[in-house]
Every structure is written in C-alpha cells, then in structure tokens.
Amino acid sequence: MSRKRTIKFYLITILSALALGLVSACSNPEVRSPLARTGCRVCHKVDIDPPHDIGCTTCHRGNEAAKTIKGAHQGLIARPSGPGRMAEVCGRCHKDEVASAEASAHFTLRDEIGALWGAFFPEDRTPSIKDFANMGPPGTERGIVADLLRRRCLLCHVYYEGDDYAGVRRGTGCAACHLPIKARACLKDRIDHRFKRQVSDENCLACHYGNFVGWDYYGRFEKDFEDDFRAPLVKGRHIPRPYGVEWHDMTPDVHKRYGMPCTACHIKGPCQKGTHDKEEGTHDKEGGTKTISCIECHSTGGEGKGMPMDPGIIGHRKGDLGRVSCDACHALWGFYDKGRSLVLQESPIFDDWTYLAVQGSSEIEKAVTDHNSGKTDTITMTDKFTGQARLGLWFQVFSERRWWPVVLGEDRDGRLRVMRPLLDISISYVNARGDVVFDNLRPKGQPLIPYTPHTIGRADLQRTIFVGKWLEEDRADKK
C-alpha cells in the first residue's frame, strides 16, 4: 500500500470512529427514566417529577419517532399547561382542578380588573379578559383603560410568562404556580419539569412583588425609580435586580420571622373552587367554605394553634372582631404610594425618561436603554394576553412613595380597615402626532381602598387607642 493510500485509509478510519462516537453520544444520554432513552430526550435533557414521567409526547404531542427536528416538532404543543391548552392536556388527569382553576380569581383577574374598571366606570358591569378585545382603540376612555390593563398593569397573571427578569420569569397556566420559576429558561445543563403540588413562596413572589401584598410579608418596600434612589454601584456596576426593581429592607411579618410560608395561611392554591373569591376565603378538604382568619390560630379561648388573644383588651373583646380588622392595630407598616401617573406615548422623547428607565417593566427599561446605546428605538409594548405588540409605551411616575403612616378607614360594610391610595392615579395619552388625547383622566370616587397589609407584629399603641374610641362612637351611633 502506497504512503498516500495509507494516510487516506487512516483518515477515513479516524473520521468514521468520530462520527460513530457522536451518534452514540447523541442516542444514549445519561437519563434517569427508561422512557428517556429514546425519542425527545435524546436532545432535551429534562428533570421531571415521577408522576409526570409518562413520556414527552403525552403532553407536548409531536412525533418522537421522527428523524428530523422539523418532523419531531410536527404538531408540538410548546406550553401544554397554558390557559389555552390546560383543559385539553392537564384536564385529562386533573379535570376538577382545571375546572376550578379556570373559575378562580387567579385566572379571571376579576378583583384587579374590577377595582380599576369600577373606579373609572362605576355604572358598567366588570368586563372579562375576553371583553377587552372589543373595547376599541385607546382613543376612547374605555379603550385607554383596557389598554392600560392589558399592556401595563396586568403583568402578573397566568396568561403571561412574566417580564424579562430572573425572579418573575415563570410558566403559564398551571405551570405559573406549580413549576419552579427558573423552569421557563432553558438552563445550560437541564430543563426543570418538576411540577410540585405545594406552591413555593418563590412562585408566589413571582407575581406578588413590588409594592403589593406579598413583598411586605418579606419586609420589602420598592425603591423610587430615579437613579438617585438606587443602591450604590458595586465594582462600577448596579447590583442585580431579580424583580426589575430594588427595595428597602423593612421589618418582615412576624409569621414570616417564625418561618411560615405563604401557604401556611393561604392553604389552597387557585385550583380550589372559590379560592380568594372572598377576602381571606378558601376551602377545606371536603370542599366546604372555610374562612382563614386570625381567630383560627389566635382564639380567645386558648384552643388555637398560636398565641391566644386576651379577650379583655380593645379589638379582642366580644363583638369587636366583626367591626375592626386585626391589622388595624397590628400592621407594623403599610404601602402608601400617592399620585401614580401613567402616560401612554406613541412617539416618546426618550431623553426625558433616561432618569426613570427602571420602572418595573423590562420593556420600558430595554426601550430606554437601547435608545441610549444608539440602537433603533423600540416604541411598542406587548399585549400580555395575546402577545401582540402595539404602538406606544406606558410610562409611570409617582408624586410620593411612603410606608407610613398606616391609615384607617371604613370599608363598604362599615368595618374599620387599613387603607391605601391605590386608586390615586391619572391616565394620559399622547398619540404619534403629538396630540394630547387624554390629560389626567382620573377615576371617579374615593382613591383610598381597603387592603390587608402582611406586616403583622406587636400592636401599635396610638392606633389601638384610636380603634377604641372609634368602637365606642360606633356603638353609640347604632343605639
């Protein structure tokens, strides 16, 4: 054999061995399940919980016997647990859970929609999510409020996978609560498909962050948007913002300090009928209504699970509990952001917003940052329900952000509650031609609304005295 033929022979042999090794490596990945030795998981390395280890195509469809990527993905359902597919896919095994989830407040968002819509249009029936598609362009009052809800306000719901921040990126539908937060990102080594029955605090905080109930339980108060209020630079760079904003560390709720997760009180998730339909409401194992309240653990008779209440002091006396909420005395602090201004600009002057680039919206932050970097200006935001991008950016500012004082007031039932100016807002709209379509459109009625701060601790003396006087006056008025 000549020298050239010898070299050619050895090259062919080496290349053949390499090709064989590569094919072998691709067809036999290191996996835990017998179902993963062939098919989808040749390419997709997945960590999955045993109950759902039933084959990828059972939920995702596709063709695991195909020899090409295109063939394997034919008919693929990318998000089988999403709201549009969960009845078809998850519902085959979890029919009752899916049905009750679809009717829950987490899916209908009736509380969030109803609060804002009812403030602007008290004569209207609260529209559903589907109704928003027929509200018309933002040139009408109903159109602008609907656009605000769909593109700016309702960032936290099961239809949207969250902004482009680490702490809020999540699955949709069932996966929003039951799949780990990082599972939506294709991790370097494996994809996390470990569904969990118990909802973690990390999942709760993926929606309940910022100056809303949830963060306060952890003792967090959102910092102002301006650069001057951000944390000092570390090695010349800003610190990471997993939720898109920074926060002040406040005193956490006493229950958090004792290690209680969110589900210690919010026992059931949104898959139980009527969960959170009423304030502090859930269901017991038999499906009957069960009210979660402080009394369940802190009874006056001492039979509760926690520290018993003294029945002789203000607020604990017989007849007081139905007229005043526990947090009226026991809330350590509360959210009190005033003067929220929201403006839709279809042709924004980005230089005016550089100082306010951080607004808790990855789309706003990216648009302003890209402009400052000399990139093509982005002046669209997505509809968080349809994924459709539409012209205009929703900016927001506040006139004042405070965590004190805790303000008390009466709710519709005449019960003394903690209040916050959540509806102290104004809406403006400047179209692409620079015309001011709406200037400071404001809701009708009282901007203060009751809420339940999750900042429980030792009762505040001054508020307790105020509550005592209020109870005496209330009794006198009813005689």
C-alpha positions as CSV (number, residue, x, y, z in Angstrom):
1,M,0.0,0.0,0.0
2,S,1.4,3.4,-1.0
3,R,2.0,6.1,1.6
4,K,-0.8,8.3,0.2
5,R,-3.3,5.4,0.3
6,T,-2.1,4.6,3.9
7,I,-2.8,8.2,5.1
8,K,-6.1,8.2,3.3
9,F,-7.1,4.9,5.0
10,Y,-6.2,6.1,8.4
11,L,-8.1,9.4,7.9
12,I,-11.2,7.6,6.8
13,T,-10.9,5.2,9.8
14,I,-10.5,8.1,12.3
15,L,-13.4,10.1,10.9
16,S,-15.7,7.1,10.9
17,A,-14.8,6.4,14.5
18,L,-15.5,10.0,15.5
19,A,-18.9,10.0,13.6
20,L,-19.8,6.7,15.3
21,G,-18.9,8.2,18.7
22,L,-21.0,11.3,18.1
23,V,-24.0,9.3,17.0
24,S,-23.6,7.0,20.0
25,A,-23.3,10.0,22.4
26,C,-26.5,11.6,21.0
27,S,-28.6,8.5,21.1
28,N,-27.7,7.5,24.7
29,P,-27.8,10.5,27.0
30,E,-27.4,10.0,30.7
31,V,-31.0,9.9,32.0
32,R,-33.0,8.6,34.9
33,S,-36.1,7.3,33.3
34,P,-36.4,4.3,30.9
35,L,-38.8,6.5,28.8
36,A,-35.9,8.9,28.2
37,R,-33.5,6.5,26.4
38,T,-35.0,7.3,23.0
39,G,-37.2,10.0,21.4
40,C,-37.4,13.6,22.6
41,R,-34.9,13.3,25.4
42,V,-32.2,12.4,23.0
43,C,-31.9,16.2,22.6
44,H,-33.8,17.6,25.5
45,K,-32.3,16.8,28.9
46,V,-35.1,17.1,31.4
47,D,-35.5,16.8,35.2
48,I,-39.1,15.6,35.8
49,D,-41.1,14.5,38.8
50,P,-42.1,10.8,38.8
51,P,-45.9,11.3,38.4
52,H,-45.3,13.2,35.2
53,D,-42.7,10.9,33.8
54,I,-45.2,9.5,31.3
55,G,-43.5,10.3,28.0
56,C,-42.9,13.8,26.5
57,T,-45.5,13.4,23.7
58,T,-48.3,12.6,26.2
59,C,-48.5,16.3,27.0
60,H,-46.4,18.0,24.3
61,R,-47.6,15.9,21.3
62,G,-45.1,15.9,18.4
63,N,-43.5,12.8,16.9
64,E,-40.8,11.2,19.0
65,A,-40.1,8.7,16.3
66,A,-39.2,11.3,13.7
67,K,-35.6,11.6,12.4
68,T,-35.5,15.4,11.9
69,I,-36.2,18.3,14.2
70,K,-39.0,19.5,11.9
71,G,-40.6,16.1,11.9
72,A,-40.2,15.7,15.6
73,H,-41.9,19.0,16.3
74,Q,-44.8,18.5,14.0
75,G,-48.0,19.2,16.0
76,L,-45.9,20.2,19.0
77,I,-47.7,21.9,22.0
78,A,-45.0,24.1,23.4
79,R,-46.9,25.1,26.6
80,P,-49.4,22.3,27.4
81,S,-50.2,23.8,30.8
82,G,-51.0,27.2,29.4
83,P,-54.6,28.6,29.8
84,G,-55.5,27.8,26.2
85,R,-54.4,24.1,26.5
86,M,-54.6,23.1,30.1
87,A,-58.2,21.8,29.8
88,E,-57.2,19.6,26.9
89,V,-53.9,18.4,28.3
90,C,-53.8,18.8,32.1
91,G,-57.6,18.2,32.3
92,R,-57.3,14.6,31.2
93,C,-55.9,13.7,34.6
94,H,-56.8,16.8,36.6
95,K,-60.3,17.6,35.4
96,D,-61.7,19.0,38.6
97,E,-58.6,21.0,39.4
98,V,-58.5,22.6,35.9
99,A,-62.2,23.5,36.0
100,S,-61.9,25.2,39.4
101,A,-58.7,26.9,38.4
102,E,-60.4,28.5,35.4
103,A,-63.1,29.9,37.6
104,S,-60.7,31.2,40.3
105,A,-59.6,34.8,40.8
106,H,-56.0,34.0,39.7
107,F,-57.4,33.2,36.2
108,T,-60.3,35.6,35.8
109,L,-58.5,38.5,37.5
110,R,-61.9,39.8,38.4
111,D,-60.6,41.6,41.5
112,E,-57.8,43.5,39.7
113,I,-60.0,44.3,36.7
114,G,-63.0,45.1,38.8
115,A,-61.1,47.6,41.1
116,L,-59.8,49.7,38.2
117,W,-62.8,49.4,35.9
118,G,-65.2,50.1,38.7
119,A,-63.3,53.2,39.7
120,F,-63.5,54.7,36.2
121,F,-66.8,53.3,35.1
122,P,-68.9,52.5,38.2
123,E,-72.0,52.1,36.0
124,D,-70.5,49.3,34.0
125,R,-70.5,45.6,34.5
126,T,-66.9,44.4,35.2
127,P,-65.6,43.2,31.8
128,S,-63.9,39.8,31.4
129,I,-60.5,39.4,29.9
130,K,-62.0,38.4,26.6
131,D,-64.2,41.5,26.6
132,F,-61.1,43.7,26.4
133,A,-60.6,42.8,22.7
134,N,-63.8,44.7,21.9
135,M,-63.1,47.9,23.8
136,G,-61.8,49.8,20.8
137,P,-58.7,51.8,20.3
138,P,-57.1,53.9,23.1
139,G,-58.8,57.0,21.7
140,T,-61.8,56.2,23.8
141,E,-62.0,56.2,27.6
142,R,-62.8,52.6,27.9
143,G,-60.2,51.8,25.2
144,I,-57.4,53.6,27.1
145,V,-58.2,51.9,30.4
146,A,-58.4,48.5,28.7
147,D,-55.1,49.1,27.0
148,L,-53.5,50.1,30.3
149,L,-54.7,46.9,32.0
150,R,-53.6,44.7,29.1
151,R,-50.2,46.2,28.4
152,R,-49.0,47.7,31.7
153,C,-51.0,46.8,34.8
154,L,-51.7,43.1,34.5
155,L,-48.1,41.8,34.3
156,C,-48.8,39.2,36.9
157,H,-51.2,36.5,35.8
158,V,-51.2,33.0,34.4
159,Y,-51.5,34.1,30.8
160,Y,-48.1,35.8,30.7
161,E,-44.7,34.3,31.4
162,G,-43.5,37.5,33.2
163,D,-41.1,40.2,32.4
164,D,-37.6,39.6,31.4
165,Y,-36.2,39.4,35.0
166,A,-34.9,36.4,36.8
167,G,-37.3,36.4,39.7
168,V,-40.5,36.9,37.7
169,R,-40.0,34.6,34.7
170,R,-42.4,31.8,35.1
171,G,-44.6,29.3,33.3
172,T,-48.2,30.0,32.2
173,G,-51.5,28.4,33.3
174,C,-50.9,25.5,35.8
175,A,-47.1,25.9,35.5
176,A,-47.2,29.5,36.8
177,C,-47.7,28.2,40.3
178,H,-46.6,24.5,40.2
179,L,-43.4,24.7,38.1
180,P,-40.2,26.2,39.5
181,I,-39.6,29.8,38.5
182,K,-36.4,29.1,36.6
183,A,-38.0,26.3,34.6
184,R,-39.1,28.7,31.8
185,A,-35.5,29.4,31.0
186,C,-33.6,26.7,29.1
187,L,-30.9,26.0,31.6
188,K,-27.4,25.2,30.5
189,D,-27.5,21.6,31.6
190,R,-31.1,20.5,32.0
191,I,-34.7,21.8,31.8
192,D,-36.6,21.7,35.0
193,H,-40.0,20.0,34.6
194,R,-40.5,19.0,38.2
195,F,-44.1,20.0,39.0
196,K,-44.9,20.4,42.7
197,R,-48.3,20.2,44.4
198,Q,-47.2,22.6,47.2
199,V,-46.7,26.1,45.8
200,S,-43.5,27.7,47.0
201,D,-43.0,31.3,48.2
202,E,-40.7,31.8,45.2
203,N,-43.7,31.2,42.9
204,C,-45.9,33.5,44.9
205,L,-43.4,36.3,44.8
206,A,-43.1,36.0,41.0
207,C,-46.4,37.8,40.9
208,H,-46.7,39.3,44.4
209,Y,-43.7,41.6,44.2
210,G,-43.3,45.4,44.1
211,N,-45.5,47.4,46.4
212,F,-48.2,44.9,46.6
213,V,-49.2,42.3,49.2
214,G,-46.6,39.6,49.3
215,W,-43.4,41.6,49.3
216,D,-44.5,43.3,52.5
217,Y,-44.6,39.8,54.1
218,Y,-40.9,39.6,53.4
219,G,-40.3,43.2,54.6
220,R,-39.7,44.7,51.2
221,F,-40.6,48.2,50.1
222,E,-39.9,49.1,46.5
223,K,-37.4,51.9,46.0
224,D,-38.2,55.0,43.9
225,F,-37.5,54.7,40.2
226,E,-35.0,57.6,40.0
227,D,-31.3,56.7,39.7
228,D,-30.5,58.7,42.8
229,F,-32.5,56.3,44.9
230,R,-30.8,53.1,43.6
231,A,-28.2,51.2,45.5
232,P,-24.6,52.4,45.2
233,L,-22.5,50.8,42.5
234,V,-20.6,47.7,43.2
235,K,-17.3,47.5,41.2
236,G,-18.7,50.1,38.9
237,R,-22.0,48.3,38.2
238,H,-25.5,48.3,39.6
239,I,-26.5,45.3,41.7
240,P,-28.7,42.6,40.1
241,R,-32.5,43.3,40.2
242,P,-34.2,39.9,40.0
243,Y,-37.7,41.6,40.1
244,G,-36.7,44.6,37.9
245,V,-36.6,47.0,40.9
246,E,-34.7,47.4,44.1
247,W,-36.1,47.5,47.6
248,H,-35.7,48.7,51.1
249,D,-35.4,46.0,53.7
250,M,-38.2,46.6,56.3
251,T,-39.4,44.6,59.2
252,P,-41.0,41.3,57.9
253,D,-44.3,40.0,59.1
254,V,-44.0,38.2,62.4
255,H,-45.3,35.0,60.8
256,K,-42.5,35.1,58.2
257,R,-40.0,35.6,61.0
258,Y,-41.3,32.4,62.5
259,G,-40.7,30.6,59.2
260,M,-44.3,30.3,58.0
261,P,-44.6,30.2,54.1
262,C,-47.4,31.9,52.3
263,T,-49.4,28.7,52.1
264,A,-49.5,28.3,55.9
265,C,-52.5,30.7,55.8
266,H,-53.4,30.6,52.1
267,I,-53.8,26.8,52.4
268,K,-55.1,26.1,49.0
269,G,-53.9,27.3,45.6
270,P,-56.1,28.7,42.8
271,C,-57.2,25.2,41.9
272,Q,-59.8,25.1,44.7
273,K,-63.2,26.4,43.9
274,G,-63.8,29.8,45.2
275,T,-60.2,30.3,46.4
276,H,-59.7,34.0,47.2
277,D,-63.2,34.7,45.9
278,K,-63.9,36.4,49.2
279,E,-61.4,38.2,51.4
280,E,-59.4,35.6,53.3
281,G,-61.6,32.7,51.9
282,T,-60.6,29.2,50.9
283,H,-62.0,25.7,51.1
284,D,-61.4,22.8,53.3
285,K,-60.6,19.2,52.2
286,E,-64.3,18.4,51.9
287,G,-64.9,21.3,49.6
288,G,-66.9,23.4,52.1
289,T,-66.2,27.0,52.6
290,K,-63.5,27.6,55.3
291,T,-62.6,31.1,56.3
292,I,-58.9,31.7,57.0
293,S,-58.7,34.3,59.8
294,C,-56.5,35.3,62.7
295,I,-59.0,33.6,65.0
296,E,-58.3,30.2,63.6
297,C,-54.9,30.2,65.3
298,H,-55.3,33.0,67.8
299,S,-58.5,32.2,69.6
300,T,-59.5,33.9,72.8
301,G,-60.2,30.6,74.5
302,G,-56.7,29.3,74.1
303,E,-57.5,26.4,71.8
304,G,-55.9,28.0,68.8
305,K,-52.5,26.9,67.3
306,G,-50.8,30.2,68.1
307,M,-50.6,32.8,70.9
308,P,-54.1,33.2,72.3
309,M,-55.7,36.6,72.4
310,D,-56.6,38.4,75.6
311,P,-60.4,38.8,75.5
312,G,-60.3,41.8,77.7
313,I,-58.3,44.3,75.5
314,I,-59.5,46.6,72.7
315,G,-60.2,44.8,69.5
316,H,-60.3,41.3,71.1
317,R,-63.5,41.8,73.0
318,K,-66.7,40.1,72.1
319,G,-68.3,42.0,69.2
320,D,-65.1,43.9,68.3
321,L,-63.7,41.4,65.8
322,G,-66.6,41.8,63.3
323,R,-66.2,45.5,63.3
324,V,-62.4,46.0,63.1
325,S,-59.7,44.1,61.3
326,C,-56.8,42.7,63.2
327,D,-54.3,44.6,61.1
328,A,-55.9,47.9,62.1
329,C,-53.8,47.7,65.3
330,H,-51.2,45.0,64.4
331,A,-49.9,46.2,61.0
332,L,-46.4,47.5,61.5
333,W,-46.3,49.5,58.3
334,G,-48.2,49.7,55.0
335,F,-47.8,50.7,51.4
336,Y,-48.8,54.3,50.8
337,D,-47.8,55.4,47.3
338,K,-49.6,58.5,46.1
339,G,-50.0,60.3,42.8
340,R,-49.4,57.4,40.3
341,S,-49.3,59.0,36.8
342,L,-49.5,56.7,33.8
343,V,-48.9,58.1,30.4
344,L,-49.1,56.3,27.0
345,Q,-46.7,57.9,24.5
346,E,-46.6,56.7,20.9
347,S,-43.7,58.9,20.0
348,P,-41.7,59.3,23.2
349,I,-38.8,61.6,23.8
350,F,-36.5,59.0,25.3
351,D,-34.1,61.5,26.8
352,D,-36.8,62.7,29.1
353,W,-37.1,59.2,30.6
354,T,-33.4,58.2,31.0
355,Y,-33.5,59.2,34.6
356,L,-36.6,56.9,35.1
357,A,-35.6,53.9,32.9
358,V,-36.1,51.5,35.8
359,Q,-39.9,51.2,36.2
360,G,-40.5,47.6,37.0
361,S,-41.1,46.9,33.2
362,S,-38.4,45.1,31.2
363,E,-40.0,46.5,28.0
364,I,-39.7,50.1,29.2
365,E,-36.2,49.6,30.5
366,K,-35.0,47.9,27.3
367,A,-36.5,50.7,25.1
368,V,-34.8,53.5,27.0
369,T,-31.5,51.6,27.3
370,D,-31.5,50.7,23.6
371,H,-32.1,54.4,22.7
372,N,-29.2,55.5,24.9
373,S,-27.0,52.9,23.3
374,G,-27.7,54.2,19.8
375,K,-29.9,51.2,18.8
376,T,-33.1,51.5,16.8
377,D,-35.9,53.0,19.0
378,T,-38.5,50.5,20.2
379,I,-41.8,52.1,20.7
380,T,-44.1,49.1,21.2
381,M,-45.3,47.1,24.1
382,T,-46.9,43.7,24.0
383,D,-50.5,42.8,25.0
384,K,-49.8,40.4,27.9
385,F,-52.8,38.2,26.9
386,T,-52.3,37.9,23.1
387,G,-48.6,38.6,22.7
388,Q,-49.4,41.2,20.1
389,A,-47.1,44.2,20.0
390,R,-48.8,47.6,19.7
391,L,-47.6,51.1,19.2
392,G,-46.8,53.1,22.3
393,L,-45.0,52.8,25.7
394,W,-46.7,53.1,29.1
395,F,-44.5,55.1,31.4
396,Q,-45.4,55.7,35.1
397,V,-44.2,58.0,37.9
398,F,-45.3,58.7,41.5
399,S,-45.6,62.0,43.3
400,E,-44.8,60.3,46.6
401,R,-43.9,56.9,47.9
402,R,-44.2,56.1,51.6
403,W,-44.6,53.2,54.0
404,W,-46.0,55.3,56.8
405,P,-48.5,56.2,58.3
406,V,-50.9,53.3,58.4
407,V,-54.2,55.0,57.5
408,L,-57.5,53.6,58.8
409,G,-61.0,53.9,57.3
410,E,-64.3,52.2,56.9
411,D,-65.0,49.7,54.1
412,R,-68.3,49.3,52.4
413,D,-69.6,47.1,55.2
414,G,-68.6,49.7,57.8
415,R,-65.7,47.7,59.1
416,L,-62.6,49.6,60.2
417,R,-59.7,48.6,57.9
418,V,-56.3,49.7,56.8
419,M,-56.5,51.8,53.7
420,R,-54.1,52.7,50.8
421,P,-54.5,55.2,47.9
422,L,-54.2,52.5,45.3
423,L,-56.7,54.4,43.0
424,D,-54.9,57.7,43.3
425,I,-54.0,57.5,39.7
426,S,-54.2,59.6,36.5
427,I,-54.1,58.5,32.9
428,S,-52.7,60.5,29.9
429,Y,-52.3,59.6,26.3
430,V,-50.2,61.4,23.6
431,N,-50.6,59.9,20.1
432,A,-47.9,59.5,17.4
433,R,-48.7,63.0,16.0
434,G,-48.1,64.6,19.4
435,D,-51.7,65.3,20.1
436,V,-52.8,65.0,23.7
437,V,-55.8,62.7,23.5
438,F,-56.3,62.4,27.3
439,D,-54.8,64.6,30.0
440,N,-55.0,63.4,33.6
441,L,-58.1,61.1,33.2
442,R,-58.9,60.2,36.8
443,P,-61.2,57.6,38.4
444,K,-64.5,58.6,40.0
445,G,-64.9,58.4,43.7
446,Q,-62.6,57.7,46.6
447,P,-58.9,56.9,45.8
448,L,-58.5,55.1,49.2
449,I,-59.4,51.4,49.2
450,P,-59.1,48.8,52.0
451,Y,-56.4,46.2,51.9
452,T,-54.7,43.7,54.2
453,P,-51.1,44.5,54.9
454,H,-49.0,41.5,55.6
455,T,-46.8,43.3,58.1
456,I,-48.2,41.9,61.4
457,G,-46.4,42.5,64.7
458,R,-47.0,43.9,68.1
459,A,-50.0,46.2,68.2
460,D,-49.3,50.0,67.8
461,L,-50.4,51.9,70.9
462,Q,-51.7,55.0,69.2
463,R,-53.7,53.1,66.7
464,T,-55.2,50.9,69.4
465,I,-56.4,54.0,71.3
466,F,-57.9,55.3,68.1
467,V,-59.6,52.0,67.4
468,G,-61.0,52.0,71.0
469,K,-62.5,55.5,70.5
470,W,-63.9,54.5,67.1
471,L,-65.6,51.4,68.5
472,E,-67.2,53.5,71.3
473,E,-68.5,56.0,68.8
474,D,-69.7,53.3,66.5
475,R,-71.7,51.7,69.3
476,A,-73.2,55.0,70.3
477,D,-74.3,55.7,66.8
478,K,-76.0,52.4,66.5
479,K,-78.0,52.8,69.7
